[in-house]
């Protein structure tokens, strides 16, 4: 208790100092030209007389690295290259370096430990760009790009600009305010890219022309105005940034954005492919090498014949996987070796559940069934979901054998650890680490489905001694969380080409605030992290680590430019318009990032996405509108569950589409006979 009190005391003192700096920075703003009378050329804050007359001299005495051009928070604007330190050993030449003293603080005064972030060589390619304007912003009067008209962000006079610094290309995005904050003083201004950014790439952000709720122009805070207007200053901290900002202004000028228009500008560098994927690839490759060329050892523990009117047999058991965690049970993180990569730590037993449809054994002679590795929904289990009604229908109608295991990291056994983790996000790495182990587990489950010494070698998967599973080609199907995580799994899976992602999206930092599923966890989050600006920054901070285990980190290597040892994939995304659990805003960003077609005629047009009529071979979005109520346009969840999320998987047209796609010669086909619009929501199945 004494230690916590000391931490709280130091935290309060530091926050008070930073707030004082912010107020001083905000109280006087540059006017766009001339010399600064507050600091003469050659003067220094080391001179007590100068320091007494220049409040910004406090920046030279802060004792901790603090991004100061936005004033309100040391981490703002986010993400800033100010928190990159040179490192010649990384792909980008940088390494993330957050001082712990400026990280978000919880209710107990404990700041997030940035150690795990320092393993990255840049920021997420799916960031939230954050600034603070405590006077408030009128988005409509400012003319920013809204969430439902992202193309506005590419217009020449857009108040917000996001630029690839190397090419000068403008990046599609939208701007919004954090309406979950109680007042303007603590409300973050958010810019969200509407397409995934490139890895290992420098970007420049510019903000101009904003007005506050009273219609007054928003002025730059004084430290930024000094840099923008070439004003002299005795403050070394500002002078040390001048050359860097001159280069930023040059990038913007070449893109048609003049420095005298700017309220704020900054830059950042995205993480490299290697920084994001190396751990998962090492886990996969080392795990497969340890397993050997065939199937992993497995044990059948339960065989239930005549399981249902559609399922002939349910088989349950366990299989042995190389373990790369410090422990087999949560909460635990990777067992990292001297090379900084996951090192094997013995083995663990993963559960499996397999369903064999009746159609596979009708007539007394087995018909070889197509194998699907199935990914379950949010915080569930493979066993609990693979016998759901929609999957029984799919399996028996089209002769699929489905096998499921658990998405450890986000399975039922992880609920308790996740709640604890929300209390101190220093431990967040546990979640993506376990998800990466889950990727290996799923890949090895696929081996069991196709290897000669796998399931087909056991009587439970035979009928009158004849194997039931067709081992020629392996497929993937996942719904909800299984659709989301399926994007990362498919990018890593070495022996699967075709997969269906049911009601998926990317990325989690966008999804959480807009999903009705997060409501309970949001209460825990808010109770542990009291400051709305801290909470706003935490989402993209978590995304930096989550990239290693969710589709955002892998979208550029899924249908093209595949990762080493991995074939390019063909992906069918089935989404529900106005989904209250997985917001289709994130699905649209995922589709745009993948560069795949929107199956025509569509009920969900997307700016910048080609519409294409089927049938065709390749990847596509298939959107289904079941007349669900629309969600808010703000970063808030819907008021109630509208049934869309569970409806798509039950549609006849959607199941026919899965059957047509998951074949060696599969095609993308529209089975709706026109736009896929349905006037009523069919019966809803649990996720």
Secondary structure, 3 states (H helix, E strand, C coil): CHHHHHHHHHHHHHHHHHHHHHHHHHHCCCCCCCCCCCCCCCCCCCCHHHHHHCHHHHHHHCCCCCCCCCCCCCCCCECCHHHEEECCCCCCCEEECCCHHHCCECCCCCECCCCHHHHCCCECCCCEEEEECCCCCCHHHHCCCCCCCHHHHHCCCCCEEEEECCCCCECCEEEEECCCCCCHHHCEEEEEECCCCCCCCEEEEEEECCECCCCCECCCCHHHHHHHCCCCCCCHHHHCCHHHHHHHHHHHHHCCCCHHHEEEEEEEEECCHHHHHHHHHHHHHHHHHHHCCCCCCEEEEEEEECCCCCEEEEEEEEEEEECCECCCCCCCCECECCCCCECCCCEEEEEEEEEEEHHHCHHHCCCCEEEEEEECCCCCCHHHHCCCHHHHHHHHHHCEEEEECCCCCCCHHHHHHHHHHHHCHHHCHHHHHHHHHHHHHHHHHHHHHHCCCCHHHCHHHEECCEECEEEEEEEEEEECHHHHHHHHHHHHCCCEEEEEEECCCCCHHHHHHHCHHHHHHHHHHHHHCCCHHHHHHHHHHHHHHHHHHCHHHCHHHCCCCCCCCCCCCEEEEEEECCCCCCCHHHHHHHHHHHCCEEEECCCCCCCCCCEEECCECCCEEEEEECCCCCCCCCCCCCCCCCCHHHHHHHCHHHHHHHHHHCCCCCCECCCCCCCCECCCCCCCCCC
